[in-house]
Amino acid sequence: MTSFAPTIIELAYFISALCFIIGLRRMSTPSKARSGIWVAGIGMFLAIGATFLHPDVINRFSLILVAMCIGVLIALIPARRVPLTKMPQMIALYNGLGGGAAAGIAAVELLRVTQHGPSIKLLAFTGALIGSIAFSGSILAWARLSGRVVNPHRFANRQIVYVSMLAAVLMLGFVLIFSNTAHPILLLLFFICSLVFGSVMTLPIAAADLPVLISLYNALAGLAVALEGVVFNNPAMIVAGTLVFAAGALLTRLMARSVNRRLSEIMYSGFGLSHVEQESRTAKSPVNEVEAFDAAVSMAYAENVVIVPGYGMAIAQAQHKVQELTQLLEERGVNVRFAIHPVAGRMPGHMNVLLAEAGVSYEKIVDLSEINGDFNKVDVALVIGASDIVNLAARSDERSPLHGMPILNVDEAGSVIVLKRGDGVGYGYAGVENPLLQHSKTKVLHGDAKASVQDLIGAVKSLD
């Protein structure tokens, strides 16, 4: 390696850090997000290229290159094929892999006990613990989002398991940090206990809180990478990990505030109803049904229409049909906007991504805080596959697990049309019955969201 190589490496890391910061800043604006991803990607490419110039890496170049190629092939195919409806699962999975990678790096350093002092081993231990929690927790969140694990909200003596696993992890960590001899068996036990602890943290979390949890694990994965960057004295890892941690922590806080709950409540209280509790509740009065033609007429002759998208729209992949309906209404002089709740869907910004994919203008997308005061001026509110974010029990029923969560005030509109699968009274992702369906202003159009919107489109066209 030439004498200029260290300077080149440091310069490349510096430029990479700038790219990460600029890319993250651009990602905060929907219209600039795509370019932000490219800028951040260029930064990562520079960081990887600079790492290959390091003297400790050159001798392992071929092995690393093979591993990278395998990883690219494994990730590229599902990344290109995964539909947007399954994007939350993929994000949860990739978050977990990032934490797992950081934990793997820490494991190597914890085996090199003779090369590090207690302070460095403490950083490696902390990174290993946080990375392991992010890994197992994210994998379990992925399994729950994809339907592989159902109704795991409560299990007996989970507090005892919590404390036991935490105590075991801390004791094993104490030995690993202050011992001058490598203990592979203890290290293996440490990782097993850490992985179990992460799973135990995730199991009781209610389904409605999974978006907040995924954001938290994203932040933890970033923190683990930053800590391992300190261990390796790698500026790129420190900057990238710190940015991910800061952005993820801020997003987690904002999401928790959006549902009017502290993070401790989300993590340690039984938010949501159990399967048994769901079955014990029966339907109240029947809903007022509406035909597609009547619903279309009420919207076509309205002045202001607000569309509230939810996960049902994502499942049905109805976003393109919704955009087509919007264009037809606007051609008739109707002012159409989209009301987005911060926790709509299964990940932060899920509805925004779907609507952007369908070509909905950013100016038409309004968040809860900006639009809630305008619903009394709205003629028709069209709710598409959303329940928890418009659930009136959050306002009126102190016994409801959703009580206190801010909702979109669709009941203040002149009329409400709900597109809903199935019959009778349904439950949202939180498993909570929604009184909005029996509200005097509400009419329900049953059926798949995509098919229902297509029926609305056909009805609006027939009015010409």
LUMVODREN-368754 format. One record per residue (C-alpha): x, y, z; residue number from 1; residue in three letters. Coordinates in steps of 0.05 Angstrom, whole numbers. Example, Ala and Ser with C-alpha at 12.3 -4.5 7.8 and 13.67 -1.06 7.14 Angstrom:
2
+--------+--------+--------+------+------+
:   east :  north :     up : resi : resn :
+--------+--------+--------+------+------+
:    246 :    -90 :    156 :    1 :  Ala :
:    273 :    -21 :    143 :    2 :  Ser :
+--------+--------+--------+------+------+
***
This chain:
464
+--------+--------+--------+------+------+
:   east :  north :     up : resi : resn :
+--------+--------+--------+------+------+
:      0 :      0 :      0 :    1 :  Met :
:     27 :     68 :    -19 :    2 :  Thr :
:     40 :    124 :     31 :    3 :  Ser :
:    -20 :    162 :      2 :    4 :  Phe :
:    -69 :    105 :     18 :    5 :  Ala :
:    -85 :    127 :     90 :    6 :  Pro :
:   -100 :    197 :     65 :    7 :  Thr :
:   -143 :    170 :      9 :    8 :  Ile :
:   -181 :    126 :     57 :    9 :  Ile :
:   -195 :    183 :    106 :   10 :  Glu :
:   -216 :    229 :     49 :   11 :  Leu :
:   -263 :    177 :     21 :   12 :  Ala :
:   -294 :    166 :     90 :   13 :  Tyr :
:   -303 :    241 :     97 :   14 :  Phe :
:   -338 :    247 :     30 :   15 :  Ile :
:   -380 :    186 :     47 :   16 :  Ser :
:   -402 :    219 :    112 :   17 :  Ala :
:   -423 :    281 :     74 :   18 :  Leu :
:   -462 :    239 :     24 :   19 :  Cys :
:   -498 :    204 :     82 :   20 :  Phe :
:   -518 :    270 :    113 :   21 :  Ile :
:   -539 :    302 :     47 :   22 :  Ile :
:   -577 :    239 :     26 :   23 :  Gly :
:   -614 :    235 :     92 :   24 :  Leu :
:   -632 :    308 :     87 :   25 :  Arg :
:   -661 :    299 :     17 :   26 :  Arg :
:   -700 :    238 :     39 :   27 :  Met :
:   -740 :    283 :     85 :   28 :  Ser :
:   -775 :    313 :     24 :   29 :  Thr :
:   -817 :    266 :    -19 :   30 :  Pro :
:   -798 :    301 :    -84 :   31 :  Ser :
:   -724 :    294 :    -68 :   32 :  Lys :
:   -724 :    226 :    -35 :   33 :  Ala :
:   -703 :    187 :    -97 :   34 :  Arg :
:   -642 :    231 :   -108 :   35 :  Ser :
:   -627 :    226 :    -33 :   36 :  Gly :
:   -624 :    150 :    -38 :   37 :  Ile :
:   -576 :    155 :    -96 :   38 :  Trp :
:   -531 :    205 :    -59 :   39 :  Val :
:   -529 :    160 :      3 :   40 :  Ala :
:   -516 :    100 :    -42 :   41 :  Gly :
:   -456 :    135 :    -73 :   42 :  Ile :
:   -430 :    150 :     -4 :   43 :  Gly :
:   -435 :     77 :     16 :   44 :  Met :
:   -400 :     56 :    -49 :   45 :  Phe :
:   -342 :    103 :    -32 :   46 :  Leu :
:   -338 :     77 :     39 :   47 :  Ala :
:   -335 :      5 :     15 :   48 :  Ile :
:   -283 :     22 :    -38 :   49 :  Gly :
:   -241 :     58 :     14 :   50 :  Ala :
:   -245 :     -1 :     61 :   51 :  Thr :
:   -216 :    -47 :      8 :   52 :  Phe :
:   -153 :     -4 :     10 :   53 :  Leu :
:   -142 :    -19 :     83 :   54 :  His :
:    -81 :    -64 :     95 :   55 :  Pro :
:   -120 :   -112 :    139 :   56 :  Asp :
:   -172 :   -121 :     83 :   57 :  Val :
:   -128 :   -129 :     22 :   58 :  Ile :
:   -107 :   -200 :     43 :   59 :  Asn :
:   -180 :   -220 :     49 :   60 :  Arg :
:   -205 :   -185 :    -13 :   61 :  Phe :
:   -229 :   -246 :    -50 :   62 :  Ser :
:   -267 :   -275 :      9 :   63 :  Leu :
:   -302 :   -208 :     22 :   64 :  Ile :
:   -319 :   -200 :    -51 :   65 :  Leu :
:   -351 :   -269 :    -54 :   66 :  Val :
:   -392 :   -254 :      8 :   67 :  Ala :
:   -415 :   -188 :    -22 :   68 :  Met :
:   -436 :   -221 :    -87 :   69 :  Cys :
:   -476 :   -274 :    -50 :   70 :  Ile :
:   -510 :   -221 :     -8 :   71 :  Gly :
:   -527 :   -179 :    -70 :   72 :  Val :
:   -557 :   -238 :   -105 :   73 :  Leu :
:   -598 :   -258 :    -45 :   74 :  Ile :
:   -624 :   -188 :    -34 :   75 :  Ala :
:   -632 :   -163 :   -106 :   76 :  Leu :
:   -685 :   -213 :   -128 :   77 :  Ile :
:   -735 :   -203 :    -71 :   78 :  Pro :
:   -721 :   -128 :    -71 :   79 :  Ala :
:   -743 :   -123 :   -143 :   80 :  Arg :
:   -803 :   -168 :   -136 :   81 :  Arg :
:   -831 :   -150 :    -68 :   82 :  Val :
:   -897 :   -112 :    -74 :   83 :  Pro :
:   -907 :    -48 :    -35 :   84 :  Leu :
:   -958 :    -84 :      8 :   85 :  Thr :
:   -901 :   -127 :     35 :   86 :  Lys :
:   -851 :    -71 :     41 :   87 :  Met :
:   -859 :    -66 :    118 :   88 :  Pro :
:   -839 :   -139 :    125 :   89 :  Gln :
:   -778 :   -128 :     82 :   90 :  Met :
:   -757 :    -66 :    121 :   91 :  Ile :
:   -765 :   -103 :    187 :   92 :  Ala :
:   -723 :   -161 :    159 :   93 :  Leu :
:   -667 :   -116 :    133 :   94 :  Tyr :
:   -666 :    -76 :    197 :   95 :  Asn :
:   -655 :   -140 :    234 :   96 :  Gly :
:   -599 :   -162 :    188 :   97 :  Leu :
:   -563 :    -96 :    200 :   98 :  Gly :
:   -566 :   -107 :    275 :   99 :  Gly :
:   -544 :   -179 :    266 :  100 :  Gly :
:   -484 :   -158 :    225 :  101 :  Ala :
:   -463 :   -109 :    279 :  102 :  Ala :
:   -471 :   -164 :    332 :  103 :  Ala :
:   -428 :   -211 :    289 :  104 :  Gly :
:   -372 :   -159 :    285 :  105 :  Ile :
:   -376 :   -150 :    360 :  106 :  Ala :
:   -370 :   -225 :    370 :  107 :  Ala :
:   -304 :   -226 :    334 :  108 :  Val :
:   -277 :   -170 :    376 :  109 :  Glu :
:   -300 :   -201 :    441 :  110 :  Leu :
:   -259 :   -263 :    423 :  111 :  Leu :
:   -197 :   -219 :    415 :  112 :  Arg :
:   -193 :   -204 :    490 :  113 :  Val :
:   -118 :   -195 :    491 :  114 :  Thr :
:   -120 :   -139 :    439 :  115 :  Gln :
:   -170 :    -94 :    475 :  116 :  His :
:   -178 :    -61 :    542 :  117 :  Gly :
:   -242 :    -62 :    584 :  118 :  Pro :
:   -269 :      2 :    553 :  119 :  Ser :
:   -266 :    -24 :    482 :  120 :  Ile :
:   -294 :    -91 :    503 :  121 :  Lys :
:   -351 :    -53 :    538 :  122 :  Leu :
:   -367 :    -18 :    473 :  123 :  Leu :
:   -364 :    -84 :    435 :  124 :  Ala :
:   -409 :   -117 :    488 :  125 :  Phe :
:   -460 :    -61 :    484 :  126 :  Thr :
:   -461 :    -64 :    408 :  127 :  Gly :
:   -469 :   -139 :    410 :  128 :  Ala :
:   -527 :   -135 :    459 :  129 :  Leu :
:   -563 :    -80 :    421 :  130 :  Ile :
:   -550 :   -113 :    354 :  131 :  Gly :
:   -576 :   -180 :    378 :  132 :  Ser :
:   -639 :   -149 :    406 :  133 :  Ile :
:   -651 :   -111 :    341 :  134 :  Ala :
:   -639 :   -175 :    301 :  135 :  Phe :
:   -685 :   -223 :    338 :  136 :  Ser :
:   -737 :   -170 :    351 :  137 :  Gly :
:   -739 :   -148 :    278 :  138 :  Ser :
:   -743 :   -220 :    254 :  139 :  Ile :
:   -802 :   -233 :    300 :  140 :  Leu :
:   -835 :   -169 :    277 :  141 :  Ala :
:   -825 :   -193 :    205 :  142 :  Trp :
:   -857 :   -260 :    223 :  143 :  Ala :
:   -917 :   -225 :    255 :  144 :  Arg :
:   -927 :   -177 :    197 :  145 :  Leu :
:   -924 :   -233 :    147 :  146 :  Ser :
:   -974 :   -274 :    186 :  147 :  Gly :
:   -926 :   -329 :    208 :  148 :  Arg :
:   -937 :   -312 :    281 :  149 :  Val :
:  -1008 :   -295 :    302 :  150 :  Val :
:  -1036 :   -267 :    368 :  151 :  Asn :
:   -974 :   -271 :    411 :  152 :  Pro :
:   -994 :   -212 :    455 :  153 :  His :
:   -992 :   -245 :    523 :  154 :  Arg :
:   -957 :   -304 :    553 :  155 :  Phe :
:   -950 :   -326 :    625 :  156 :  Ala :
:   -895 :   -299 :    670 :  157 :  Asn :
:   -864 :   -256 :    615 :  158 :  Arg :
:   -838 :   -208 :    668 :  159 :  Gln :
:   -798 :   -265 :    700 :  160 :  Ile :
:   -770 :   -284 :    632 :  161 :  Val :
:   -753 :   -211 :    619 :  162 :  Tyr :
:   -714 :   -203 :    684 :  163 :  Val :
:   -681 :   -271 :    680 :  164 :  Ser :
:   -655 :   -261 :    609 :  165 :  Met :
:   -631 :   -190 :    625 :  166 :  Leu :
:   -595 :   -214 :    688 :  167 :  Ala :
:   -561 :   -271 :    649 :  168 :  Ala :
:   -539 :   -224 :    594 :  169 :  Val :
:   -509 :   -174 :    643 :  170 :  Leu :
:   -472 :   -227 :    683 :  171 :  Met :
:   -443 :   -260 :    620 :  172 :  Leu :
:   -424 :   -191 :    594 :  173 :  Gly :
:   -388 :   -175 :    659 :  174 :  Phe :
:   -346 :   -238 :    652 :  175 :  Val :
:   -331 :   -225 :    578 :  176 :  Leu :
:   -310 :   -153 :    590 :  177 :  Ile :
:   -264 :   -163 :    649 :  178 :  Phe :
:   -234 :   -230 :    631 :  179 :  Ser :
:   -167 :   -234 :    597 :  180 :  Asn :
:   -183 :   -302 :    567 :  181 :  Thr :
:   -229 :   -318 :    509 :  182 :  Ala :
:   -292 :   -356 :    529 :  183 :  His :
:   -326 :   -380 :    465 :  184 :  Pro :
:   -378 :   -420 :    504 :  185 :  Ile :
:   -397 :   -360 :    548 :  186 :  Leu :
:   -399 :   -316 :    486 :  187 :  Leu :
:   -447 :   -365 :    453 :  188 :  Leu :
:   -491 :   -366 :    515 :  189 :  Leu :
:   -490 :   -290 :    516 :  190 :  Phe :
:   -516 :   -286 :    445 :  191 :  Phe :
:   -569 :   -339 :    458 :  192 :  Ile :
:   -594 :   -300 :    518 :  193 :  Cys :
:   -592 :   -234 :    480 :  194 :  Ser :
:   -632 :   -263 :    422 :  195 :  Leu :
:   -683 :   -292 :    470 :  196 :  Val :
:   -688 :   -226 :    506 :  197 :  Phe :
:   -701 :   -190 :    441 :  198 :  Gly :
:   -756 :   -239 :    424 :  199 :  Ser :
:   -788 :   -233 :    492 :  200 :  Val :
:   -788 :   -157 :    484 :  201 :  Met :
:   -826 :   -164 :    418 :  202 :  Thr :
:   -877 :   -218 :    433 :  203 :  Leu :
:   -923 :   -177 :    478 :  204 :  Pro :
:   -925 :   -116 :    433 :  205 :  Ile :
:   -993 :   -106 :    403 :  206 :  Ala :
:  -1001 :   -110 :    328 :  207 :  Ala :
:  -1021 :    -37 :    322 :  208 :  Ala :
:   -955 :    -17 :    354 :  209 :  Asp :
:   -910 :    -57 :    307 :  210 :  Leu :
:   -894 :      4 :    263 :  211 :  Pro :
:   -867 :     41 :    324 :  212 :  Val :
:   -828 :    -21 :    345 :  213 :  Leu :
:   -797 :    -30 :    276 :  214 :  Ile :
:   -775 :     43 :    278 :  215 :  Ser :
:   -744 :     32 :    347 :  216 :  Leu :
:   -706 :    -30 :    324 :  217 :  Tyr :
:   -681 :      9 :    263 :  218 :  Asn :
:   -652 :     61 :    311 :  219 :  Ala :
:   -621 :      6 :    354 :  220 :  Leu :
:   -588 :    -26 :    294 :  221 :  Ala :
:   -557 :     41 :    276 :  222 :  Gly :
:   -532 :     50 :    347 :  223 :  Leu :
:   -500 :    -19 :    345 :  224 :  Ala :
:   -464 :     -2 :    280 :  225 :  Val :
:   -439 :     64 :    309 :  226 :  Ala :
:   -411 :     30 :    371 :  227 :  Leu :
:   -375 :    -21 :    329 :  228 :  Glu :
:   -348 :     37 :    287 :  229 :  Gly :
:   -317 :     65 :    350 :  230 :  Val :
:   -286 :     -4 :    365 :  231 :  Val :
:   -257 :     -7 :    295 :  232 :  Phe :
:   -241 :     68 :    292 :  233 :  Asn :
:   -280 :     70 :    227 :  234 :  Asn :
:   -309 :    140 :    214 :  235 :  Pro :
:   -358 :    115 :    161 :  236 :  Ala :
:   -390 :     65 :    208 :  237 :  Met :
:   -394 :    117 :    263 :  238 :  Ile :
:   -427 :    170 :    220 :  239 :  Val :
:   -474 :    122 :    184 :  240 :  Ala :
:   -495 :     87 :    248 :  241 :  Gly :
:   -504 :    152 :    285 :  242 :  Thr :
:   -548 :    181 :    230 :  243 :  Leu :
:   -591 :    118 :    228 :  244 :  Val :
:   -597 :    119 :    304 :  245 :  Phe :
:   -614 :    193 :    308 :  246 :  Ala :
:   -665 :    190 :    251 :  247 :  Ala :
:   -696 :    125 :    278 :  248 :  Gly :
:   -700 :    152 :    349 :  249 :  Ala :
:   -733 :    216 :    326 :  250 :  Leu :
:   -782 :    179 :    282 :  251 :  Leu :
:   -799 :    131 :    340 :  252 :  Thr :
:   -812 :    190 :    386 :  253 :  Arg :
:   -856 :    225 :    334 :  254 :  Leu :
:   -896 :    161 :    321 :  255 :  Met :
:   -906 :    148 :    395 :  256 :  Ala :
:   -930 :    220 :    404 :  257 :  Arg :
:   -977 :    212 :    344 :  258 :  Ser :
:  -1015 :    158 :    382 :  259 :  Val :
:  -1011 :    198 :    447 :  260 :  Asn :
:   -971 :    145 :    483 :  261 :  Arg :
:   -903 :    140 :    516 :  262 :  Arg :
:   -854 :     90 :    489 :  263 :  Leu :
:   -853 :     54 :    556 :  264 :  Ser :
:   -929 :     43 :    550 :  265 :  Glu :
:   -920 :     14 :    481 :  266 :  Ile :
:   -864 :    -32 :    503 :  267 :  Met :
:   -892 :    -56 :    569 :  268 :  Tyr :
:   -968 :    -51 :    569 :  269 :  Ser :
:  -1018 :    -98 :    537 :  270 :  Gly :
:  -1040 :    -52 :    480 :  271 :  Phe :
:  -1095 :    -86 :    439 :  272 :  Gly :
:  -1144 :   -141 :    453 :  273 :  Leu :
:  -1128 :   -215 :    456 :  274 :  Ser :
:  -1159 :   -265 :    408 :  275 :  His :
:  -1206 :   -289 :    462 :  276 :  Val :
:  -1229 :   -219 :    478 :  277 :  Glu :
:  -1243 :   -207 :    405 :  278 :  Gln :
:  -1287 :   -268 :    399 :  279 :  Glu :
:  -1326 :   -250 :    462 :  280 :  Ser :
:  -1350 :   -184 :    432 :  281 :  Arg :
:  -1409 :   -188 :    386 :  282 :  Thr :
:  -1435 :   -141 :    332 :  283 :  Ala :
:  -1480 :    -85 :    354 :  284 :  Lys :
:  -1532 :    -56 :    308 :  285 :  Ser :
:  -1525 :    -72 :    233 :  286 :  Pro :
:  -1488 :    -23 :    189 :  287 :  Val :
:  -1521 :     21 :    137 :  288 :  Asn :
:  -1500 :     -6 :     70 :  289 :  Glu :
:  -1495 :     34 :      6 :  290 :  Val :
:  -1491 :     17 :    -67 :  291 :  Glu :
:  -1432 :     40 :   -108 :  292 :  Ala :
:  -1476 :     85 :   -152 :  293 :  Phe :
:  -1505 :    123 :    -92 :  294 :  Asp :
:  -1437 :    131 :    -61 :  295 :  Ala :
:  -1409 :    157 :   -127 :  296 :  Ala :
:  -1466 :    207 :   -134 :  297 :  Val :
:  -1453 :    236 :    -65 :  298 :  Ser :
:  -1379 :    247 :    -82 :  299 :  Met :
:  -1389 :    271 :   -153 :  300 :  Ala :
:  -1435 :    327 :   -131 :  301 :  Tyr :
:  -1395 :    346 :    -69 :  302 :  Ala :
:  -1349 :    406 :    -63 :  303 :  Glu :
:  -1298 :    376 :    -16 :  304 :  Asn :
:  -1279 :    302 :    -10 :  305 :  Val :
:  -1226 :    274 :     36 :  306 :  Val :
:  -1200 :    203 :     24 :  307 :  Ile :
:  -1171 :    165 :     84 :  308 :  Val :
:  -1128 :    107 :     60 :  309 :  Pro :
:  -1109 :     48 :    104 :  310 :  Gly :
:  -1077 :    -20 :    100 :  311 :  Tyr :
:  -1138 :    -48 :     64 :  312 :  Gly :
:  -1120 :     -4 :      5 :  313 :  Met :
:  -1050 :    -32 :      7 :  314 :  Ala :
:  -1074 :   -104 :     10 :  315 :  Ile :
:  -1121 :    -94 :    -49 :  316 :  Ala :
:  -1068 :    -54 :    -86 :  317 :  Gln :
:  -1122 :     -3 :   -101 :  318 :  Ala :
:  -1079 :     60 :   -101 :  319 :  Gln :
:  -1079 :     67 :   -177 :  320 :  His :
:  -1154 :     61 :   -179 :  321 :  Lys :
:  -1160 :    111 :   -123 :  322 :  Val :
:  -1118 :    160 :   -164 :  323 :  Gln :
:  -1163 :    148 :   -225 :  324 :  Glu :
:  -1224 :    162 :   -182 :  325 :  Leu :
:  -1191 :    226 :   -156 :  326 :  Thr :
:  -1178 :    251 :   -227 :  327 :  Gln :
:  -1251 :    238 :   -247 :  328 :  Leu :
:  -1276 :    276 :   -186 :  329 :  Leu :
:  -1229 :    334 :   -199 :  330 :  Glu :
:  -1252 :    338 :   -271 :  331 :  Glu :
:  -1322 :    351 :   -242 :  332 :  Arg :
:  -1295 :    407 :   -199 :  333 :  Gly :
:  -1290 :    368 :   -134 :  334 :  Val :
:  -1233 :    387 :    -87 :  335 :  Asn :
:  -1201 :    321 :    -66 :  336 :  Val :
:  -1149 :    312 :    -11 :  337 :  Arg :
:  -1118 :    253 :     24 :  338 :  Phe :
:  -1116 :    250 :    100 :  339 :  Ala :
:  -1056 :    210 :    126 :  340 :  Ile :
:  -1051 :    185 :    198 :  341 :  His :
:   -979 :    177 :    223 :  342 :  Pro :
:   -990 :    103 :    238 :  343 :  Val :
:  -1033 :     85 :    178 :  344 :  Ala :
:  -1009 :     21 :    146 :  345 :  Gly :
:   -953 :    -23 :    172 :  346 :  Arg :
:   -894 :     25 :    170 :  347 :  Met :
:   -880 :    100 :    174 :  348 :  Pro :
:   -900 :    133 :    110 :  349 :  Gly :
:   -933 :     70 :     82 :  350 :  His :
:   -993 :    107 :     53 :  351 :  Met :
:   -949 :    163 :     26 :  352 :  Asn :
:   -907 :    114 :    -12 :  353 :  Val :
:   -967 :     79 :    -42 :  354 :  Leu :
:  -1000 :    144 :    -64 :  355 :  Leu :
:   -935 :    171 :    -92 :  356 :  Ala :
:   -928 :    106 :   -132 :  357 :  Glu :
:   -997 :    118 :   -161 :  358 :  Ala :
:   -979 :    190 :   -181 :  359 :  Gly :
:  -1019 :    228 :   -128 :  360 :  Val :
:   -992 :    299 :   -122 :  361 :  Ser :
:   -955 :    313 :    -57 :  362 :  Tyr :
:   -996 :    376 :    -47 :  363 :  Glu :
:  -1060 :    334 :    -40 :  364 :  Lys :
:  -1031 :    292 :     17 :  365 :  Ile :
:  -1045 :    323 :     86 :  366 :  Val :
:  -1027 :    295 :    154 :  367 :  Asp :
:  -1072 :    289 :    215 :  368 :  Leu :
:  -1052 :    353 :    250 :  369 :  Ser :
:  -1065 :    396 :    189 :  370 :  Glu :
:  -1131 :    366 :    166 :  371 :  Ile :
:  -1168 :    348 :    230 :  372 :  Asn :
:  -1195 :    418 :    238 :  373 :  Gly :
:  -1223 :    418 :    167 :  374 :  Asp :
:  -1268 :    357 :    171 :  375 :  Phe :
:  -1328 :    399 :    190 :  376 :  Asn :
:  -1322 :    432 :    122 :  377 :  Lys :
:  -1316 :    365 :     85 :  378 :  Val :
:  -1378 :    340 :     48 :  379 :  Asp :
:  -1356 :    267 :     41 :  380 :  Val :
:  -1301 :    227 :     76 :  381 :  Ala :
:  -1283 :    163 :     39 :  382 :  Leu :
:  -1248 :    113 :     85 :  383 :  Val :
:  -1212 :     58 :     47 :  384 :  Ile :
:  -1191 :     -2 :     88 :  385 :  Gly :
:  -1175 :     38 :    151 :  386 :  Ala :
:  -1204 :     24 :    220 :  387 :  Ser :
:  -1159 :     39 :    279 :  388 :  Asp :
:  -1142 :    109 :    255 :  389 :  Ile :
:  -1216 :    129 :    251 :  390 :  Val :
:  -1240 :     88 :    310 :  391 :  Asn :
:  -1287 :    130 :    352 :  392 :  Leu :
:  -1273 :     87 :    413 :  393 :  Ala :
:  -1206 :    122 :    418 :  394 :  Ala :
:  -1244 :    185 :    437 :  395 :  Arg :
:  -1304 :    160 :    476 :  396 :  Ser :
:  -1290 :     93 :    508 :  397 :  Asp :
:  -1242 :     95 :    567 :  398 :  Glu :
:  -1241 :     19 :    569 :  399 :  Arg :
:  -1216 :     15 :    497 :  400 :  Ser :
:  -1142 :     -1 :    488 :  401 :  Pro :
:  -1142 :     54 :    435 :  402 :  Leu :
:  -1168 :    107 :    483 :  403 :  His :
:  -1128 :    171 :    479 :  404 :  Gly :
:  -1099 :    158 :    410 :  405 :  Met :
:  -1112 :    217 :    363 :  406 :  Pro :
:  -1155 :    196 :    305 :  407 :  Ile :
:  -1178 :    228 :    240 :  408 :  Leu :
:  -1244 :    263 :    255 :  409 :  Asn :
:  -1281 :    235 :    196 :  410 :  Val :
:  -1346 :    233 :    236 :  411 :  Asp :
:  -1347 :    310 :    232 :  412 :  Glu :
:  -1355 :    307 :    156 :  413 :  Ala :
:  -1423 :    314 :    124 :  414 :  Gly :
:  -1424 :    239 :    108 :  415 :  Ser :
:  -1376 :    181 :    113 :  416 :  Val :
:  -1368 :    124 :     64 :  417 :  Ile :
:  -1328 :     64 :     88 :  418 :  Val :
:  -1301 :     12 :     39 :  419 :  Leu :
:  -1296 :    -52 :     79 :  420 :  Lys :
:  -1283 :   -125 :     66 :  421 :  Arg :
:  -1330 :   -176 :     96 :  422 :  Gly :
:  -1397 :   -165 :    131 :  423 :  Asp :
:  -1420 :   -136 :    196 :  424 :  Gly :
:  -1375 :   -104 :    248 :  425 :  Val :
:  -1301 :   -115 :    236 :  426 :  Gly :
:  -1238 :   -103 :    274 :  427 :  Tyr :
:  -1177 :    -63 :    257 :  428 :  Gly :
:  -1106 :    -87 :    264 :  429 :  Tyr :
:  -1109 :    -72 :    338 :  430 :  Ala :
:  -1168 :   -120 :    344 :  431 :  Gly :
:  -1215 :    -65 :    369 :  432 :  Val :
:  -1288 :    -58 :    347 :  433 :  Glu :
:  -1302 :      7 :    310 :  434 :  Asn :
:  -1366 :     45 :    329 :  435 :  Pro :
:  -1357 :     89 :    267 :  436 :  Leu :
:  -1391 :     35 :    226 :  437 :  Leu :
:  -1456 :     45 :    265 :  438 :  Gln :
:  -1452 :    121 :    263 :  439 :  His :
:  -1513 :    155 :    233 :  440 :  Ser :
:  -1470 :    190 :    181 :  441 :  Lys :
:  -1434 :    126 :    159 :  442 :  Thr :
:  -1452 :     82 :    101 :  443 :  Lys :
:  -1412 :     19 :     85 :  444 :  Val :
:  -1395 :     -8 :     16 :  445 :  Leu :
:  -1374 :    -80 :     25 :  446 :  His :
:  -1323 :   -115 :    -19 :  447 :  Gly :
:  -1250 :   -115 :    -40 :  448 :  Asp :
:  -1224 :    -43 :    -40 :  449 :  Ala :
:  -1198 :    -46 :   -111 :  450 :  Lys :
:  -1263 :    -75 :   -139 :  451 :  Ala :
:  -1304 :    -25 :    -99 :  452 :  Ser :
:  -1264 :     35 :   -124 :  453 :  Val :
:  -1271 :      8 :   -195 :  454 :  Gln :
:  -1346 :      6 :   -184 :  455 :  Asp :
:  -1344 :     78 :   -160 :  456 :  Leu :
:  -1304 :     98 :   -222 :  457 :  Ile :
:  -1355 :     65 :   -267 :  458 :  Gly :
:  -1412 :     99 :   -231 :  459 :  Ala :
:  -1380 :    168 :   -236 :  460 :  Val :
:  -1368 :    159 :   -311 :  461 :  Lys :
:  -1440 :    140 :   -320 :  462 :  Ser :
:  -1461 :    208 :   -294 :  463 :  Leu :
:  -1432 :    244 :   -354 :  464 :  Asp :
+--------+--------+--------+------+------+
***
